[in-house]
Amino acid sequence: MSFDSPVMIMIHVAGFAFFVSVAISGFMVFAGLLDRPGQRSNHSKIVPTAGGVGIVAGLGAGMLALALLYPAYGNQNLLGSLAALGVGTALLGLFDDIFDVNSKVKFGLIVLLASASVYTVGAPELFPSIAGGGLKIPYWLGFLGAVLWVFVVTNGVNFMDGANGLMASSMALSFSALCLIAVLVGASDTALISLIMAAALCGFLLYNAGNQARIFSGDVGSLLVGFLFASATLLLLTEAPAFGLLYVGPLLILPFLTDILLTLFLRARRRENLLAAHSSHLYQRMIRAGKSHVFISWLYAFAALIMGAVTLGALWYGMIKSLSFLALWVCVMTVIYLLIHKKLSSLAKPQSPQDE
């Protein structure tokens, strides 16, 4: 079998990421930190955490295989810098898992890492227009917007990592869709890092899926995954500026963003401390309502699959530059969220004598 073509090179490198992730995630089942159930936990048993070390190892194996076997393929300096920043984010997550880092310190460090990522891959320069061209963005505004994007997605994926298989399955599908989009527009570096991450997530998922997960990713995994997804979508803009792909990232993880941002909005309305830990996300409330981890993970994975198909369709039919198209799907996801929110709220209300 020849590994001379770009597609085969990516598959070969992703294979290293997958199998190393499987091996290290399995090792962490026996050697990992213990996650003891607390008031906000969605589980009742002590389960090893920091399985995200396996995801980090998968990323490292993929990048090492690329450097050793295919030194002339891709912009390896840029990809290496991006991977190093991702590992820095994972180390922050590991310290948070062990020492419970103050939230303000943690957020500040994520802002610094996000700024370094945007500096490395570049900031958006245009708001795309379906009519062609687009609105020029001042550099400072593009930079700040990109840092905000990385910050929100990094923390958002971390917030959504609370049900067995939920984060890993949804983000593996989102990375896979991003890889396919990158291949279609000729963004080889984005395709490579996305496929490596999808493979590493699949290796970890073997231990994390099911109603009785054998290990959790911990912040070390979820922060890395969110950080690299957000950074990869920015890299896509740099590699393929003519396609107007600014909305690809939000579309691919719209189910997550909807849960995160609407939950944040509802908590703000209730005047809750937005920096305080909580269990108000839609998936957490579904667990309390009796839905299984498997059901919820499949539900969000199906939503990620749909949004992957929608984003690919938008690219194929020339709608990817349309802000109205993004707004339409934001409305769709908002309606779905509110319908489930209303149903869960009604289930949570105690029955009156007239209802019985």
ROBAGU-716636 format. One record per residue (C-alpha): residue number from 0; chain; x negated, y negated, z. Coordinates in steps of 0.1 Angstrom, whole numbers, m for minus. Each point is the difference from the previous one (the first is absolute). Layout:
! residues N
<rec k="NUM" c="A" u="X" v="Y" w="Z"/>
...
! end
This chain:
! residues 356
<rec k="0" c="A" u="0" v="0" w="0"/>
<rec k="1" c="A" u="m13" v="m34" w="m10"/>
<rec k="2" c="A" u="1" v="m29" w="24"/>
<rec k="3" c="A" u="m11" v="m26" w="m26"/>
<rec k="4" c="A" u="34" v="m17" w="m4"/>
<rec k="5" c="A" u="11" v="m27" w="24"/>
<rec k="6" c="A" u="32" v="20" w="10"/>
<rec k="7" c="A" u="m20" v="31" w="8"/>
<rec k="8" c="A" u="m26" v="m20" w="19"/>
<rec k="9" c="A" u="28" v="m15" w="22"/>
<rec k="10" c="A" u="15" v="35" w="6"/>
<rec k="11" c="A" u="m34" v="14" w="9"/>
<rec k="12" c="A" u="m7" v="m27" w="25"/>
<rec k="13" c="A" u="35" v="2" w="14"/>
<rec k="14" c="A" u="m5" v="37" w="5"/>
<rec k="15" c="A" u="m29" v="m8" w="24"/>
<rec k="16" c="A" u="22" v="m25" w="18"/>
<rec k="17" c="A" u="29" v="25" w="4"/>
<rec k="18" c="A" u="m20" v="30" w="13"/>
<rec k="19" c="A" u="m22" v="m20" w="24"/>
<rec k="20" c="A" u="32" v="m17" w="13"/>
<rec k="21" c="A" u="15" v="35" w="6"/>
<rec k="22" c="A" u="m31" v="12" w="18"/>
<rec k="23" c="A" u="m6" v="m30" w="22"/>
<rec k="24" c="A" u="37" v="m5" w="8"/>
<rec k="25" c="A" u="1" v="37" w="10"/>
<rec k="26" c="A" u="m30" v="m5" w="22"/>
<rec k="27" c="A" u="17" v="m30" w="17"/>
<rec k="28" c="A" u="30" v="21" w="9"/>
<rec k="29" c="A" u="m23" v="17" w="25"/>
<rec k="30" c="A" u="m24" v="m29" w="8"/>
<rec k="31" c="A" u="22" v="m31" w="m3"/>
<rec k="32" c="A" u="12" v="m24" w="26"/>
<rec k="33" c="A" u="33" v="9" w="17"/>
<rec k="34" c="A" u="31" v="m21" w="m5"/>
<rec k="35" c="A" u="21" v="2" w="31"/>
<rec k="36" c="A" u="37" v="m8" w="m5"/>
<rec k="37" c="A" u="11" v="m34" w="13"/>
<rec k="38" c="A" u="31" v="m21" w="1"/>
<rec k="39" c="A" u="m3" v="m10" w="m37"/>
<rec k="40" c="A" u="m11" v="35" w="m12"/>
<rec k="41" c="A" u="20" v="19" w="m26"/>
<rec k="42" c="A" u="m13" v="33" w="13"/>
<rec k="43" c="A" u="2" v="19" w="33"/>
<rec k="44" c="A" u="m32" v="21" w="0"/>
<rec k="45" c="A" u="m37" v="m8" w="4"/>
<rec k="46" c="A" u="m15" v="0" w="m36"/>
<rec k="47" c="A" u="m35" v="m7" w="m12"/>
<rec k="48" c="A" u="m4" v="m34" w="m16"/>
<rec k="49" c="A" u="m28" v="m17" w="m21"/>
<rec k="50" c="A" u="7" v="24" w="m28"/>
<rec k="51" c="A" u="m6" v="m30" w="m21"/>
<rec k="52" c="A" u="m37" v="9" w="4"/>
<rec k="53" c="A" u="7" v="26" w="m27"/>
<rec k="54" c="A" u="14" v="m27" w="m23"/>
<rec k="55" c="A" u="m32" v="m20" w="6"/>
<rec k="56" c="A" u="m21" v="31" w="m7"/>
<rec k="57" c="A" u="19" v="6" w="m32"/>
<rec k="58" c="A" u="m6" v="m35" w="m12"/>
<rec k="59" c="A" u="m37" v="3" w="9"/>
<rec k="60" c="A" u="m3" v="34" w="m18"/>
<rec k="61" c="A" u="16" v="m14" w="m31"/>
<rec k="62" c="A" u="m22" v="m30" w="m1"/>
<rec k="63" c="A" u="m32" v="20" w="7"/>
<rec k="64" c="A" u="9" v="25" w="m28"/>
<rec k="65" c="A" u="5" v="m29" w="m23"/>
<rec k="66" c="A" u="m34" v="m15" w="8"/>
<rec k="67" c="A" u="m19" v="32" w="m2"/>
<rec k="68" c="A" u="17" v="17" w="m29"/>
<rec k="69" c="A" u="11" v="m29" w="m22"/>
<rec k="70" c="A" u="m23" v="m30" w="9"/>
<rec k="71" c="A" u="8" v="m18" w="m33"/>
<rec k="72" c="A" u="38" v="2" w="4"/>
<rec k="73" c="A" u="20" v="m30" w="13"/>
<rec k="74" c="A" u="m11" v="m31" w="19"/>
<rec k="75" c="A" u="m15" v="20" w="29"/>
<rec k="76" c="A" u="m13" v="m31" w="18"/>
<rec k="77" c="A" u="35" v="m15" w="2"/>
<rec k="78" c="A" u="16" v="33" w="9"/>
<rec k="79" c="A" u="m26" v="7" w="26"/>
<rec k="80" c="A" u="5" v="m34" w="16"/>
<rec k="81" c="A" u="38" v="6" w="0"/>
<rec k="82" c="A" u="m4" v="34" w="16"/>
<rec k="83" c="A" u="m24" v="m14" w="26"/>
<rec k="84" c="A" u="26" v="m26" w="10"/>
<rec k="85" c="A" u="26" v="27" w="2"/>
<rec k="86" c="A" u="m22" v="20" w="23"/>
<rec k="87" c="A" u="m4" v="m31" w="21"/>
<rec k="88" c="A" u="38" v="m2" w="3"/>
<rec k="89" c="A" u="1" v="36" w="9"/>
<rec k="90" c="A" u="m26" v="m5" w="28"/>
<rec k="91" c="A" u="21" v="m28" w="13"/>
<rec k="92" c="A" u="29" v="24" w="1"/>
<rec k="93" c="A" u="m21" v="26" w="18"/>
<rec k="94" c="A" u="m10" v="m25" w="27"/>
<rec k="95" c="A" u="37" v="m9" w="3"/>
<rec k="96" c="A" u="10" v="36" w="4"/>
<rec k="97" c="A" u="m26" v="5" w="27"/>
<rec k="98" c="A" u="m1" v="m34" w="19"/>
<rec k="99" c="A" u="34" v="m16" w="m10"/>
<rec k="100" c="A" u="m15" v="m32" w="m15"/>
<rec k="101" c="A" u="18" v="m33" w="8"/>
<rec k="102" c="A" u="25" v="m7" w="m28"/>
<rec k="103" c="A" u="m13" v="m35" w="m7"/>
<rec k="104" c="A" u="m36" v="12" w="m2"/>
<rec k="105" c="A" u="11" v="29" w="m23"/>
<rec k="106" c="A" u="19" v="m24" w="m23"/>
<rec k="107" c="A" u="m28" v="m24" w="m1"/>
<rec k="108" c="A" u="m25" v="27" w="m11"/>
<rec k="109" c="A" u="24" v="12" w="m26"/>
<rec k="110" c="A" u="2" v="m35" w="m14"/>
<rec k="111" c="A" u="m38" v="m1" w="m3"/>
<rec k="112" c="A" u="m1" v="33" w="m17"/>
<rec k="113" c="A" u="29" v="m10" w="m23"/>
<rec k="114" c="A" u="m19" v="m32" w="m9"/>
<rec k="115" c="A" u="m31" v="20" w="m8"/>
<rec k="116" c="A" u="21" v="23" w="m22"/>
<rec k="117" c="A" u="15" v="m29" w="m20"/>
<rec k="118" c="A" u="m35" v="m15" w="m4"/>
<rec k="119" c="A" u="m12" v="33" w="m13"/>
<rec k="120" c="A" u="27" v="8" w="m25"/>
<rec k="121" c="A" u="12" v="m35" w="m9"/>
<rec k="122" c="A" u="32" v="m20" w="7"/>
<rec k="123" c="A" u="30" v="m3" w="m23"/>
<rec k="124" c="A" u="m2" v="m28" w="m25"/>
<rec k="125" c="A" u="35" v="0" w="m16"/>
<rec k="126" c="A" u="36" v="5" w="9"/>
<rec k="127" c="A" u="10" v="21" w="m30"/>
<rec k="128" c="A" u="28" v="m10" w="m24"/>
<rec k="129" c="A" u="20" v="24" w="m22"/>
<rec k="130" c="A" u="m1" v="m27" w="m27"/>
<rec k="131" c="A" u="m38" v="2" w="m1"/>
<rec k="132" c="A" u="m27" v="m19" w="18"/>
<rec k="133" c="A" u="9" v="m9" w="35"/>
<rec k="134" c="A" u="m4" v="m26" w="27"/>
<rec k="135" c="A" u="m36" v="m8" w="10"/>
<rec k="136" c="A" u="m7" v="5" w="37"/>
<rec k="137" c="A" u="m25" v="m21" w="18"/>
<rec k="138" c="A" u="m29" v="22" w="12"/>
<rec k="139" c="A" u="6" v="m8" w="37"/>
<rec k="140" c="A" u="37" v="8" w="m3"/>
<rec k="141" c="A" u="m7" v="33" w="m18"/>
<rec k="142" c="A" u="m27" v="9" w="25"/>
<rec k="143" c="A" u="23" v="m7" w="30"/>
<rec k="144" c="A" u="29" v="18" w="m16"/>
<rec k="145" c="A" u="m22" v="31" w="m7"/>
<rec k="146" c="A" u="m13" v="0" w="36"/>
<rec k="147" c="A" u="36" v="m1" w="13"/>
<rec k="148" c="A" u="9" v="28" w="m24"/>
<rec k="149" c="A" u="m29" v="22" w="13"/>
<rec k="150" c="A" u="8" v="m9" w="36"/>
<rec k="151" c="A" u="37" v="8" w="m3"/>
<rec k="152" c="A" u="m5" v="33" w="m18"/>
<rec k="153" c="A" u="m28" v="12" w="23"/>
<rec k="154" c="A" u="22" v="m6" w="31"/>
<rec k="155" c="A" u="32" v="10" w="m17"/>
<rec k="156" c="A" u="m13" v="35" w="m9"/>
<rec k="157" c="A" u="m12" v="3" w="35"/>
<rec k="158" c="A" u="35" v="m8" w="13"/>
<rec k="159" c="A" u="16" v="26" w="m23"/>
<rec k="160" c="A" u="m23" v="28" w="12"/>
<rec k="161" c="A" u="23" v="14" w="27"/>
<rec k="162" c="A" u="17" v="30" w="m15"/>
<rec k="163" c="A" u="m16" v="32" w="m11"/>
<rec k="164" c="A" u="m11" v="m2" w="m36"/>
<rec k="165" c="A" u="17" v="m34" w="m6"/>
<rec k="166" c="A" u="m30" v="m22" w="m6"/>
<rec k="167" c="A" u="m22" v="26" w="m17"/>
<rec k="168" c="A" u="26" v="13" w="m25"/>
<rec k="169" c="A" u="14" v="m34" w="m10"/>
<rec k="170" c="A" u="m34" v="m16" w="m3"/>
<rec k="171" c="A" u="m14" v="30" w="m20"/>
<rec k="172" c="A" u="28" v="m5" w="m25"/>
<rec k="173" c="A" u="m6" v="m38" w="m1"/>
<rec k="174" c="A" u="m38" v="5" w="m5"/>
<rec k="175" c="A" u="8" v="25" w="m28"/>
<rec k="176" c="A" u="23" v="m24" w="m17"/>
<rec k="177" c="A" u="m25" v="m27" w="3"/>
<rec k="178" c="A" u="m27" v="23" w="m15"/>
<rec k="179" c="A" u="23" v="8" w="m30"/>
<rec k="180" c="A" u="8" v="m37" w="m6"/>
<rec k="181" c="A" u="m38" v="m8" w="2"/>
<rec k="182" c="A" u="m7" v="27" w="m26"/>
<rec k="183" c="A" u="26" v="m14" w="m23"/>
<rec k="184" c="A" u="m15" v="m35" w="1"/>
<rec k="185" c="A" u="m36" v="11" w="m1"/>
<rec k="186" c="A" u="m8" v="m9" w="36"/>
<rec k="187" c="A" u="m24" v="28" w="7"/>
<rec k="188" c="A" u="m13" v="m11" w="34"/>
<rec k="189" c="A" u="35" v="m4" w="14"/>
<rec k="190" c="A" u="10" v="34" w="m14"/>
<rec k="191" c="A" u="m31" v="16" w="16"/>
<rec k="192" c="A" u="4" v="m14" w="35"/>
<rec k="193" c="A" u="38" v="7" w="m1"/>
<rec k="194" c="A" u="m4" v="36" w="m10"/>
<rec k="195" c="A" u="m26" v="6" w="26"/>
<rec k="196" c="A" u="23" v="m14" w="27"/>
<rec k="197" c="A" u="30" v="20" w="m13"/>
<rec k="198" c="A" u="m21" v="32" w="2"/>
<rec k="199" c="A" u="m13" v="m8" w="35"/>
<rec k="200" c="A" u="35" v="m6" w="12"/>
<rec k="201" c="A" u="12" v="33" w="m15"/>
<rec k="202" c="A" u="m27" v="18" w="19"/>
<rec k="203" c="A" u="10" v="m16" w="33"/>
<rec k="204" c="A" u="37" v="6" w="m8"/>
<rec k="205" c="A" u="m4" v="38" w="2"/>
<rec k="206" c="A" u="m4" v="m5" w="38"/>
<rec k="207" c="A" u="23" v="m29" w="5"/>
<rec k="208" c="A" u="32" v="10" w="m18"/>
<rec k="209" c="A" u="29" v="19" w="16"/>
<rec k="210" c="A" u="21" v="m5" w="31"/>
<rec k="211" c="A" u="m29" v="13" w="22"/>
<rec k="212" c="A" u="m31" v="m19" w="m13"/>
<rec k="213" c="A" u="m33" v="15" w="10"/>
<rec k="214" c="A" u="m18" v="m34" w="m1"/>
<rec k="215" c="A" u="8" v="m38" w="m4"/>
<rec k="216" c="A" u="m21" v="m24" w="m20"/>
<rec k="217" c="A" u="m3" v="m26" w="27"/>
<rec k="218" c="A" u="m9" v="m36" w="m8"/>
<rec k="219" c="A" u="m33" v="12" w="m15"/>
<rec k="220" c="A" u="20" v="15" w="m29"/>
<rec k="221" c="A" u="29" v="m23" w="m4"/>
<rec k="222" c="A" u="m20" v="m33" w="1"/>
<rec k="223" c="A" u="m24" v="14" w="m26"/>
<rec k="224" c="A" u="28" v="11" w="m23"/>
<rec k="225" c="A" u="19" v="m33" w="1"/>
<rec k="226" c="A" u="m32" v="m20" w="m4"/>
<rec k="227" c="A" u="m12" v="19" w="m30"/>
<rec k="228" c="A" u="34" v="1" w="m17"/>
<rec k="229" c="A" u="3" v="m38" w="3"/>
<rec k="230" c="A" u="m36" v="m5" w="m11"/>
<rec k="231" c="A" u="5" v="24" w="m30"/>
<rec k="232" c="A" u="30" v="m19" w="m12"/>
<rec k="233" c="A" u="m21" v="m32" w="0"/>
<rec k="234" c="A" u="m28" v="18" w="m18"/>
<rec k="235" c="A" u="26" v="10" w="m27"/>
<rec k="236" c="A" u="7" v="m37" w="m6"/>
<rec k="237" c="A" u="m37" v="m7" w="m5"/>
<rec k="238" c="A" u="m5" v="29" w="m23"/>
<rec k="239" c="A" u="31" v="m5" w="m22"/>
<rec k="240" c="A" u="8" v="m38" w="2"/>
<rec k="241" c="A" u="19" v="m1" w="m33"/>
<rec k="242" c="A" u="27" v="24" w="12"/>
<rec k="243" c="A" u="14" v="m22" w="28"/>
<rec k="244" c="A" u="1" v="27" w="26"/>
<rec k="245" c="A" u="4" v="m22" w="31"/>
<rec k="246" c="A" u="33" v="17" w="10"/>
<rec k="247" c="A" u="m13" v="36" w="m4"/>
<rec k="248" c="A" u="m11" v="3" w="37"/>
<rec k="249" c="A" u="32" v="m14" w="15"/>
<rec k="250" c="A" u="22" v="22" w="m22"/>
<rec k="251" c="A" u="m19" v="32" w="7"/>
<rec k="252" c="A" u="3" v="m3" w="38"/>
<rec k="253" c="A" u="33" v="m19" w="1"/>
<rec k="254" c="A" u="18" v="26" w="22"/>
<rec k="255" c="A" u="m27" v="m5" w="27"/>
<rec k="256" c="A" u="0" v="m38" w="m4"/>
<rec k="257" c="A" u="37" v="m2" w="3"/>
<rec k="258" c="A" u="0" v="20" w="33"/>
<rec k="259" c="A" u="m29" v="m21" w="13"/>
<rec k="260" c="A" u="12" v="m35" w="m9"/>
<rec k="261" c="A" u="37" v="4" w="7"/>
<rec k="262" c="A" u="m7" v="17" w="33"/>
<rec k="263" c="A" u="m23" v="m30" w="8"/>
<rec k="264" c="A" u="27" v="m24" w="m10"/>
<rec k="265" c="A" u="26" v="17" w="22"/>
<rec k="266" c="A" u="m24" v="1" w="30"/>
<rec k="267" c="A" u="m6" v="m37" w="m5"/>
<rec k="268" c="A" u="37" v="m7" w="0"/>
<rec k="269" c="A" u="2" v="18" w="33"/>
<rec k="270" c="A" u="m28" v="m22" w="13"/>
<rec k="271" c="A" u="m23" v="30" w="7"/>
<rec k="272" c="A" u="m37" v="m4" w="4"/>
<rec k="273" c="A" u="m12" v="9" w="m35"/>
<rec k="274" c="A" u="m35" v="10" w="12"/>
<rec k="275" c="A" u="15" v="25" w="26"/>
<rec k="276" c="A" u="2" v="37" w="m8"/>
<rec k="277" c="A" u="35" v="12" w="m10"/>
<rec k="278" c="A" u="19" v="29" w="m15"/>
<rec k="279" c="A" u="25" v="m20" w="m22"/>
<rec k="280" c="A" u="m10" v="12" w="m35"/>
<rec k="281" c="A" u="27" v="17" w="m19"/>
<rec k="282" c="A" u="m18" v="33" w="m1"/>
<rec k="283" c="A" u="m5" v="m1" w="38"/>
<rec k="284" c="A" u="37" v="m7" w="5"/>
<rec k="285" c="A" u="9" v="29" w="m24"/>
<rec k="286" c="A" u="m21" v="23" w="22"/>
<rec k="287" c="A" u="18" v="m11" w="31"/>
<rec k="288" c="A" u="33" v="6" w="m18"/>
<rec k="289" c="A" u="m10" v="37" w="m5"/>
<rec k="290" c="A" u="m15" v="0" w="m35"/>
<rec k="291" c="A" u="m30" v="24" w="m3"/>
<rec k="292" c="A" u="m35" v="m12" w="m9"/>
<rec k="293" c="A" u="1" v="21" w="m32"/>
<rec k="294" c="A" u="32" v="m16" w="m11"/>
<rec k="295" c="A" u="m13" v="m36" w="6"/>
<rec k="296" c="A" u="m33" v="7" w="m17"/>
<rec k="297" c="A" u="17" v="15" w="m30"/>
<rec k="298" c="A" u="24" v="m30" w="m1"/>
<rec k="299" c="A" u="m28" v="m26" w="0"/>
<rec k="300" c="A" u="m21" v="22" w="m24"/>
<rec k="301" c="A" u="29" v="1" w="m24"/>
<rec k="302" c="A" u="4" v="m38" w="2"/>
<rec k="303" c="A" u="m38" v="m3" w="m7"/>
<rec k="304" c="A" u="4" v="23" w="m30"/>
<rec k="305" c="A" u="29" v="m20" w="m13"/>
<rec k="306" c="A" u="m19" v="m33" w="3"/>
<rec k="307" c="A" u="m30" v="16" w="m17"/>
<rec k="308" c="A" u="22" v="9" w="m29"/>
<rec k="309" c="A" u="16" v="m34" w="0"/>
<rec k="310" c="A" u="m34" v="m17" w="m1"/>
<rec k="311" c="A" u="m12" v="22" w="m28"/>
<rec k="312" c="A" u="32" v="m7" w="m19"/>
<rec k="313" c="A" u="m4" v="m37" w="5"/>
<rec k="314" c="A" u="m35" v="1" w="m14"/>
<rec k="315" c="A" u="11" v="21" w="m29"/>
<rec k="316" c="A" u="29" v="m22" w="m10"/>
<rec k="317" c="A" u="m18" v="m33" w="7"/>
<rec k="318" c="A" u="20" v="m10" w="31"/>
<rec k="319" c="A" u="m30" v="2" w="24"/>
<rec k="320" c="A" u="m6" v="m38" w="m2"/>
<rec k="321" c="A" u="36" v="m8" w="9"/>
<rec k="322" c="A" u="6" v="m15" w="34"/>
<rec k="323" c="A" u="37" v="6" w="m5"/>
<rec k="324" c="A" u="m7" v="37" w="m4"/>
<rec k="325" c="A" u="m19" v="0" w="33"/>
<rec k="326" c="A" u="28" v="m20" w="17"/>
<rec k="327" c="A" u="26" v="25" w="m13"/>
<rec k="328" c="A" u="m17" v="29" w="17"/>
<rec k="329" c="A" u="m6" v="m20" w="31"/>
<rec k="330" c="A" u="38" v="m5" w="1"/>
<rec k="331" c="A" u="6" v="37" w="m6"/>
<rec k="332" c="A" u="m23" v="11" w="28"/>
<rec k="333" c="A" u="14" v="m27" w="23"/>
<rec k="334" c="A" u="36" v="13" w="m5"/>
<rec k="335" c="A" u="m11" v="36" w="7"/>
<rec k="336" c="A" u="m18" v="m11" w="31"/>
<rec k="337" c="A" u="30" v="m20" w="13"/>
<rec k="338" c="A" u="24" v="29" w="m7"/>
<rec k="339" c="A" u="m21" v="24" w="20"/>
<rec k="340" c="A" u="m6" v="m26" w="27"/>
<rec k="341" c="A" u="38" v="m5" w="3"/>
<rec k="342" c="A" u="6" v="38" w="2"/>
<rec k="343" c="A" u="m27" v="5" w="27"/>
<rec k="344" c="A" u="14" v="m30" w="20"/>
<rec k="345" c="A" u="34" v="15" w="0"/>
<rec k="346" c="A" u="m14" v="34" w="11"/>
<rec k="347" c="A" u="m18" v="m17" w="29"/>
<rec k="348" c="A" u="31" v="m17" w="14"/>
<rec k="349" c="A" u="17" v="18" w="28"/>
<rec k="350" c="A" u="35" v="13" w="m8"/>
<rec k="351" c="A" u="29" v="m18" w="16"/>
<rec k="352" c="A" u="30" v="21" w="14"/>
<rec k="353" c="A" u="20" v="m10" w="m31"/>
<rec k="354" c="A" u="m27" v="15" w="m22"/>
<rec k="355" c="A" u="1" v="34" w="16"/>
! end
